[in-house]
Amino acid sequence: MKKSFWVLLILSAVLVIFSVLNAEPVDVNILFSQIEISLAILLIIVFLSGVIAGSSYFFIKSKMKKKQGSVMEETEEPSEANVSE
């Protein structure tokens, strides 16, 4: 399995343990409202948001590199020096 999978799995396990140990409710200010939520749930939400943001960034960057590579291939013309008769 990939190393990144194991790192993500270990980080997730640490997050769950940390969240369970810090399960008391906290006040969260979201724009102009205030809500009370368990710190465990808040930590999990923040962690998942970070994973989604990082994955999206990686996906977009890889798509851009792939697109730039295909554009470069289309614009290149075969040279006459490589053609042998």
Rosetta blueprint (number, residue, H / E / L):
1 M L
2 K L
3 K H
4 S H
5 F H
6 W H
7 V H
8 L H
9 L H
10 I H
11 L H
12 S H
13 A H
14 V H
15 L H
16 V H
17 I H
18 F H
19 S H
20 V H
21 L H
22 N L
23 A L
24 E L
25 P E
26 V E
27 D E
28 V E
29 N E
30 I E
31 L L
32 F L
33 S E
34 Q E
35 I E
36 E E
37 I E
38 S E
39 L H
40 A H
41 I H
42 L H
43 L H
44 I H
45 I H
46 V H
47 F H
48 L H
49 S H
50 G H
51 V H
52 I H
53 A H
54 G H
55 S H
56 S H
57 Y H
58 F H
59 F H
60 I H
61 K H
62 S H
63 K H
64 M H
65 K H
66 K H
67 K H
68 Q H
69 G H
70 S H
71 V H
72 M H
73 E H
74 E H
75 T H
76 E L
77 E L
78 P L
79 S L
80 E H
81 A H
82 N H
83 V L
84 S L
85 E L
